[in-house]
């Protein structure tokens, strides 16, 4: 979901780029050279220089290619708020969702409760707006929508119904999916579950 953020941002800006998949079990010399500190993806290489961490990359893209489809608000306060909520998504949505996928029993039940509370917090922030920033797709939307590909997995593994619990979040996600940059980037939810999540759960959780 982190690499997909960068791809959506580039697509929104209409920027052509070369995309390289990375085998994280056998990391390439290029990745190790471009991100020697964390050795993680995504990495954007622009003019021979690396930019690391998905949210930082998206901010960089928005600042460098600032003539089209702005992602962050121009107002300093609104921009700070957008960064706050994107950070909230990184820390809370990702962490709580991991508990749903990788635990069982009482620990998973607690994780499910935290996960749904986090989504409901985001639902309150969204309110009746089409997007988190208002009328147009922006930074917070881009930060959060890539998790939508995993919603089916969270529902299956956690035995939850996200739409029943958070209808505004699902309506927002479907609105985002109408955007070409999003629809062409995000993989199918069931494919994500079948190819990745079920396999990972077998590795981490003994049934």
C-alpha positions, 0 to 999 in steps of 0.5 A: 500500500505504500508503494501504491501511494507514489504511483497514484501521485505520479499518475495524478500529476501525469508524470511518466516514469520507469517502474521497477519491482523489488524482490524484498527477499533478495534486495537489489544493489540499486535499492541498497544503494538508494536507501542504505538506511532503511533498505525499504521500498518505495524509493523515488529516484529523481535526477539521480537522487533518491527520495525515501518514505512514501508520504515524504515522496508524495510531498516531494512530487507535489512540490516539484510538479506543482503545476497540476493536480495539487495534493496538499492544500496551499493554506499552511494550517490546512496543510499541517492538518492534512499531514497530521491525518496522513500520519494518523493513517500510517500509525493507526490504520496500519498498526491496527489492521496488522493486529486483525491479520496476524493475531487470534483470540482475545488479542484479535478481538481487541485489534478488531475493536481498535481498527474499527474505532480508528476507521470511525475516527476517520469517518468523523473527520471526513464528515459529509465532505466528498474527500478528506480535504473537501471537494477534491481528491488530495493528500489524505485521500491518497494516503488512506485509499491504498489500504482499501485493497486490503479491506476484504482481507480484514473483513474475512480474517476479522469476521467484520463488515466494514460497510455496516460499521463505517458506511461513509468510509466505504462510500468515500473509497468507492468515490476514490475508485472512480478516479482513473489514477486510483482504479488503475493502481489498486489491485483487486481486493480478493486477489490481495487476500488470496495471493498475499494475506492468507499466505502470510497469516499461515506463516504468523498465526498457528490455527 
